[in-house]
Amino acid sequence: MTGDALALFPELLLRDSDPLNKGILPVQRLEELVSNGNIRASSPILDDQIQPSSIDLRLSGIAYRVSASFLPTQNATVLQKLQDLLIEEVDLSSSALLKKGSVYIVPLQEELFLPDFISGRANPKSSTGRLDIFTRLITDYAAKFEDVRAGYKGKLYAEIAPLTFDIVVREGSRLNQLRLSRGAPRSSDTMLREMRERESIVYSPDASPLKPMIAEGLQLSIDLEGTDSSAIVGYRALKNTGPVDLANIDHYDPREFWEPIHRNSKRTIILAAGDFYILASKEKVSIPPDYAAEMIPYDPSVGEFRIHYAGFFDPGFGWGLPESRGTHAVLEVRSHDVPSLLEHGQIVCRLVYEQLLAPPARLYGKDIGSSYSSQRLALSKHFKRNPDSGV
């Protein structure tokens, strides 16, 4: 990185021992990386791709259906590795159907040319997770999914495996997002304890402040109570539905894709092995402006199920809302090999907080078009908000 480029990043010139020298890059730093050519793309990067603490990644015009998921490891690029697993090429230049149960590798339009002190981590976007589209970032010579090693220079790829619905995508569709950061993050628990001294970060459903449950992150429990106005506590995905076109917003009748789950007298639910559910946290959470968070997707210590495929929470999520305090976390849930019983208030996941390198120039919320800024229990934005169906 040149001296002129470093001048754009005063935080990056600080000593390694300075805690302000570590953190997730906020929106304005991501924009500067784009301007400097550290983040490039085959077509111009759009303003609305850059979120408060991440950048949306776009599909290119081709997908490769492969026989198995894979990592290239240290000996190969992604394209070299997929040649042995390739089944067919799929043209995405207009639109194409990706079938559930199949695995696809799609080159992304964005490429990275990172300085040695910047690394990255990716996650599916919220709407991707709520459609049960298993999506992971891959880089050349990678030993891990979702991670971008410090100083990486090269292409990015998305592994896409629709698990519940066939989906329709096209060149430019955005299924995942990338965060970039400098340095190792501070302990989430240390930051959480410091934050609770300054402001509340977790609230009851009536927006009363709660004492946070801190243990390797902020612990959250499941809501199986519902509200006075709705007894629906979740949704189970139906089988053998039509496809979902990711370009269609507020379009599909949820009753054709989802079965509502109503609260019972015991406030419990049994997750059938292999089925996909949309549920919500009992608590409402807040992400202050100087922080971002990530949901830990799978924690065997709390049960044999996966929670939250799409784990990024932006700065400003549930924070500073004029009408209420905190926002419920919507959870994408799949039980593994055995049925799992959940009870109201049972701890099911952890939210790990990380500090930003600098305060972001804009926050998550309606002002930037965020789709889930005041959610309680919400399907993806592709489904109609239909009062008759309880959505």
C-alpha positions in Angstrom: 0.0 0.0 0.0 1.4 3.4 -0.9 2.1 6.3 1.4 -0.8 8.3 -0.1 -3.2 5.4 0.5 -2.0 5.0 4.1 -2.7 8.6 4.7 -6.4 7.7 4.2 -6.1 5.4 7.1 -4.8 7.2 10.2 -5.8 4.3 12.4 -3.6 2.0 10.3 -0.5 4.0 11.2 -0.8 3.5 14.9 1.5 1.2 16.9 0.6 -2.5 16.9 0.3 -2.3 20.7 -2.3 0.4 20.6 -5.8 -1.2 21.0 -7.2 1.4 18.6 -5.1 -0.2 15.9 -7.4 -3.3 15.9 -10.9 -3.7 14.7 -13.4 -4.2 11.9 -13.2 -1.7 9.1 -16.3 0.6 9.0 -18.1 1.7 5.8 -15.9 4.8 5.1 -12.7 2.7 5.3 -14.2 0.1 3.0 -15.1 2.9 0.5 -11.5 4.1 0.7 -10.2 0.5 0.0 -12.5 0.5 -3.1 -11.2 3.9 -4.2 -7.6 2.8 -3.8 -8.1 -0.5 -5.7 -7.7 -2.8 -2.8 -11.2 -4.0 -3.5 -11.8 -4.3 -7.2 -14.6 -5.7 -9.4 -15.3 -6.6 -13.0 -18.1 -4.0 -13.0 -18.3 -0.8 -10.9 -18.9 -1.4 -7.2 -22.2 0.2 -6.3 -22.7 2.6 -3.3 -25.4 0.3 -1.8 -23.1 -2.7 -1.7 -21.2 -1.2 1.2 -22.9 -1.6 4.5 -22.0 -0.1 7.9 -19.3 -2.8 8.5 -19.3 -5.1 5.4 -19.5 -5.2 1.6 -22.0 -7.2 -0.4 -20.5 -9.6 -2.9 -22.0 -10.2 -6.4 -22.2 -13.3 -8.5 -20.5 -13.3 -11.8 -22.1 -14.6 -15.0 -21.3 -18.3 -14.6 -21.8 -21.1 -12.0 -20.2 -24.5 -11.9 -22.3 -27.4 -10.5 -19.9 -29.8 -8.8 -20.3 -33.2 -7.3 -19.1 -32.3 -3.8 -18.1 -29.4 -1.5 -14.4 -28.8 -1.3 -11.6 -26.6 -0.1 -8.6 -26.0 -2.4 -6.1 -26.2 0.5 -2.6 -24.9 0.1 -1.8 -26.7 -3.2 -4.5 -25.4 -5.6 -6.7 -22.6 -6.8 -10.4 -23.0 -6.7 -10.7 -23.3 -10.5 -7.9 -26.0 -10.5 -9.7 -28.0 -7.8 -13.2 -27.9 -9.3 -12.1 -29.4 -12.6 -12.1 -32.9 -11.0 -15.6 -32.3 -9.6 -17.3 -30.4 -12.4 -20.6 -31.7 -13.6 -21.9 -28.8 -15.7 -21.5 -25.1 -16.3 -24.6 -22.9 -15.7 -25.1 -19.6 -17.5 -26.1 -16.8 -15.0 -26.0 -13.9 -17.5 -29.8 -13.6 -17.5 -31.1 -16.0 -14.9 -30.8 -19.6 -13.9 -32.3 -22.2 -11.6 -30.1 -23.6 -8.9 -31.6 -26.8 -7.6 -31.8 -27.8 -3.9 -29.5 -30.6 -3.0 -26.9 -29.5 -5.6 -23.6 -27.7 -4.9 -22.4 -24.8 -7.1 -19.2 -22.8 -7.2 -19.7 -19.3 -8.5 -16.8 -16.8 -9.1 -17.6 -13.4 -7.6 -17.3 -10.1 -9.3 -15.2 -8.7 -6.5 -11.5 -9.4 -6.1 -9.1 -8.4 -3.2 -5.6 -6.9 -3.1 -5.2 -6.5 0.6 -2.3 -5.1 2.5 -0.6 -7.5 4.8 -2.3 -6.2 8.0 -5.9 -6.6 6.7 -7.8 -9.9 6.8 -11.4 -10.8 6.2 -14.4 -13.0 7.2 -17.6 -13.6 5.2 -21.1 -14.7 6.0 -24.4 -15.2 4.1 -26.7 -12.2 3.9 -29.8 -12.3 6.2 -32.2 -13.1 3.3 -29.9 -15.9 2.1 -29.9 -17.5 5.5 -33.7 -17.2 5.9 -34.1 -19.1 2.6 -31.8 -21.9 3.9 -29.3 -21.3 1.1 -26.0 -22.7 2.5 -23.5 -20.2 1.2 -19.8 -19.9 2.0 -16.9 -17.9 0.7 -13.8 -19.7 -0.7 -10.4 -18.2 -1.7 -7.5 -19.7 -3.6 -5.3 -21.9 -1.5 -7.7 -21.7 1.4 -7.7 -24.1 4.4 -11.0 -22.6 5.8 -14.3 -21.6 4.5 -15.4 -17.9 5.1 -11.9 -16.7 6.1 -9.7 -14.4 4.0 -6.1 -14.5 5.2 -4.2 -11.3 5.8 -2.7 -9.8 2.7 -4.8 -12.0 0.3 -4.6 -11.0 -3.3 -6.9 -12.8 -5.7 -10.3 -14.0 -6.7 -13.3 -14.8 -4.5 -15.8 -17.6 -4.9 -19.1 -18.5 -3.4 -20.1 -22.1 -2.6 -23.9 -22.2 -2.9 -26.0 -25.1 -1.9 -29.8 -24.5 -1.7 -31.1 -26.9 1.0 -34.9 -26.3 1.1 -36.0 -24.3 -2.0 -34.9 -24.2 -5.6 -33.7 -20.7 -6.2 -33.4 -18.4 -9.2 -30.3 -16.2 -9.4 -28.5 -14.1 -12.0 -25.3 -12.2 -12.6 -25.2 -9.5 -9.9 -27.2 -11.4 -7.3 -25.9 -10.8 -3.7 -25.9 -13.8 -1.5 -23.0 -13.2 0.9 -21.0 -10.3 2.5 -17.5 -9.7 3.6 -16.0 -7.9 6.7 -12.4 -6.8 6.7 -10.5 -6.1 9.9 -7.1 -5.3 11.2 -5.5 -7.3 14.1 -6.9 -9.9 16.4 -10.1 -8.8 18.1 -10.3 -8.1 21.8 -12.2 -10.6 24.0 -15.9 -10.3 23.4 -16.7 -10.9 27.0 -14.3 -8.1 28.1 -16.0 -5.7 25.8 -19.5 -6.8 26.8 -18.7 -6.2 30.5 -17.3 -2.7 29.7 -20.4 -1.9 27.5 -22.9 -2.9 30.2 -21.3 -0.3 32.5 -22.2 2.4 29.9 -25.5 1.2 28.3 -27.8 -1.7 28.1 -27.3 -4.1 25.2 -30.1 -6.6 25.9 -33.7 -6.0 26.7 -36.9 -8.0 27.5 -39.7 -8.2 25.0 -41.3 -5.1 26.6 -38.0 -3.2 26.1 -37.0 -3.2 29.8 -33.2 -3.5 30.3 -31.9 -7.0 31.2 -28.7 -8.1 32.9 -26.8 -9.7 30.0 -25.8 -13.4 30.2 -22.1 -13.3 29.2 -20.2 -16.5 28.6 -18.0 -16.5 25.4 -20.4 -13.9 24.0 -23.9 -12.7 24.8 -26.1 -15.7 25.4 -29.6 -15.6 23.8 -32.6 -17.8 24.4 -35.5 -18.9 22.3 -39.0 -17.3 22.2 -41.8 -19.8 22.2 -44.3 -17.5 23.9 -45.3 -15.2 21.0 -47.3 -12.1 21.7 -50.8 -11.1 22.7 -51.6 -10.2 19.1 -50.1 -13.4 17.6 -49.7 -17.0 18.8 -47.3 -17.8 16.0 -43.9 -18.5 17.4 -42.1 -19.8 14.3 -42.3 -21.3 10.8 -41.4 -24.6 9.3 -40.4 -24.8 5.7 -42.7 -26.9 3.5 -41.3 -29.5 1.1 -41.9 -29.6 -2.7 -42.6 -25.9 -3.2 -42.0 -23.8 -6.2 -38.7 -22.0 -6.7 -37.9 -18.6 -5.1 -36.5 -15.9 -7.4 -34.2 -13.8 -5.4 -35.1 -10.7 -7.5 -38.7 -10.9 -6.3 -39.3 -8.8 -3.2 -42.5 -8.9 -1.2 -43.8 -11.3 -3.9 -44.6 -14.8 -2.6 -47.5 -16.0 -0.5 -45.8 -17.4 2.6 -48.6 -20.0 3.0 -47.2 -21.7 -0.2 -43.8 -22.2 1.4 -44.2 -22.1 5.2 -46.2 -23.8 7.9 -46.9 -21.5 10.9 -46.1 -22.9 14.3 -48.4 -21.9 17.1 -47.5 -21.8 20.8 -48.7 -24.7 22.8 -49.5 -24.9 26.5 -46.1 -26.1 27.4 -44.3 -23.5 25.4 -42.1 -26.1 23.6 -41.3 -27.2 20.1 -39.8 -30.4 18.8 -37.5 -29.8 15.8 -37.8 -32.6 13.3 -34.4 -33.8 12.1 -33.5 -32.3 8.8 -36.4 -29.8 8.7 -35.8 -26.0 8.5 -37.3 -23.5 10.9 -37.5 -19.7 11.4 -37.7 -18.8 15.0 -36.8 -15.7 17.1 -34.9 -14.8 20.2 -36.7 -14.1 23.4 -34.4 -11.2 24.2 -34.1 -8.0 22.1 -30.5 -7.0 21.4 -28.6 -3.8 20.7 -25.4 -3.3 18.8 -23.9 0.1 19.7 -22.4 2.2 16.9 -18.7 1.4 17.7 -19.3 -2.4 17.5 -20.4 -5.2 15.2 -21.5 -8.7 16.1 -21.6 -12.2 14.8 -23.9 -15.1 15.8 -22.1 -18.4 16.5 -23.9 -20.8 14.1 -23.3 -24.1 15.8 -22.6 -24.8 19.5 -22.9 -28.5 20.5 -22.9 -27.5 24.1 -26.4 -26.2 23.8 -27.8 -28.9 21.5 -27.5 -30.8 18.2 -28.9 -28.1 16.0 -27.5 -25.2 13.9 -28.7 -21.7 14.7 -28.4 -18.7 12.4 -26.8 -19.4 9.0 -26.4 -15.6 8.4 -24.5 -14.3 11.4 -23.5 -10.7 10.8 -25.1 -8.0 12.9 -24.2 -4.4 11.8 -23.5 -1.5 14.1 -26.7 0.2 15.0 -28.8 -3.0 14.9 -31.5 -2.5 17.6 -29.8 0.7 18.8 -31.3 4.1 19.1 -34.8 3.1 17.9 -37.2 5.9 18.7 -40.2 3.6 19.2 -38.5 0.9 21.3 -35.1 -0.4 22.5 -33.4 -3.5 21.0 -34.5 -5.8 18.2 -35.2 -9.5 18.3 -32.7 -11.8 16.5 -34.3 -14.0 13.9 -32.8 -17.5 14.0 -32.5 -20.0 11.1 -32.6 -23.4 12.8 -32.0 -26.9 11.6 -31.7 -29.9 13.8 -29.0 -32.4 12.9 -29.4 -36.2 13.1 -32.0 -36.4 15.9 -35.2 -34.6 16.8 -34.5 -31.8 19.4 -36.8 -30.4 22.1 -36.7 -26.7 22.7 -38.4 -24.9 25.6 -39.3 -21.3 26.0 -36.3 -19.4 27.4 -33.8 -22.1 26.6 -30.3 -20.7 25.7 -29.7 -21.6 22.1 -26.9 -19.3 20.8 -24.2 -16.8 21.4 -23.6 -13.3 19.9 -20.0 -12.3 19.8 -19.2 -8.6 19.7 -16.2 -7.0 18.0 -15.0 -3.4 18.0 -14.8 -1.3 14.9 -11.6 0.4 13.9 -13.5 3.7 13.8 -17.1 4.9 14.2 -19.0 4.1 11.0 -20.3 7.0 8.8 -23.7 5.3 8.7 -25.6 2.8 10.8 -27.9 -0.1 10.2 -31.6 1.0 9.9 -34.4 2.2 7.7 -32.4 5.2 6.6 -30.1 3.0 4.5 -32.8 0.6 3.5 -32.1 -2.2 6.0 -34.8 -4.9 5.6 -35.1 -6.1 9.1 -34.5 -3.1 11.3 -37.6 -3.6 13.5 -38.2 -7.3 13.2 -39.7 -9.7 15.7 -40.4 -12.9 13.8 -39.9 -12.3 10.1 -39.4 -14.4 6.9 -37.1 -13.2 4.2 -38.0 -10.1 2.3 -39.2 -12.2 -0.7 -42.5 -13.1 1.1 -45.5 -10.9 1.4 -46.2 -9.4 4.8 -49.7 -10.8 4.9 -51.8 -10.2 8.0 -54.1 -13.1 7.1 -51.2 -15.5 7.3 -49.8 -14.1 10.5 -46.6 -12.9 8.8 
